């Protein structure tokens, strides 16, 4: 019994040390980060049911909201937001995961669905992924809600140890949508979030999580 308990305590200690080190690595500009895209596993699209369209329309939008970041890197500058010269972008895992979603379950008319996720849900999403053999630090935007009623998008900005499938840390952020058409409108919320990360939040997270 003592041996089992000692082993468990040692494992927990080493896991805590590893996550602490990973947190430091997030703030080291020399450590590579892979941007994985927007996950919609538990998202709610609140209001605007008619404009969101059919099942095939919403599947197209899920791909579009990811592809705009890939296709317009100068505007959606993930690297600058997290103080990197560049980031790799690898959307395959997220695109495959999103393809399995029952998209009709994403629709909502309930204002309360704007707040419906907790960090534990984010952790379960991260753990459910196949990262295609990738390792190192991944950055995933786990979408909680795009709410027409609130005129805001809520996203959990989540840094991941892809090898262990563990969350390094996650922070809920909101952004204001803007733009013409459903794809551009909600991509505007992503842009707003990236802008705020680069302006102040990344430095705030460094003060919160970095350990010398």
Secondary structure, 3 states (H helix, E strand, C coil): CHHHHHHHHHHHHHHHHHHHHHHHHHCCCCCCEEEEEEECCCCEEECCHHHHCCHHHHHHHHHHHHHHHHHCCCCCCHHHHCCCCCCEECCHHHHHHHHCCCHHHHEECCHHHHCCCCHHHHHHHHHCCCCCCCCCEEEEEEEEEEECCCCEEEEEEEEEECCCCEEEEEEEEEECCCCCCHHHHHHHHHHHHHHHHHHHHHHHHHHHHCCC
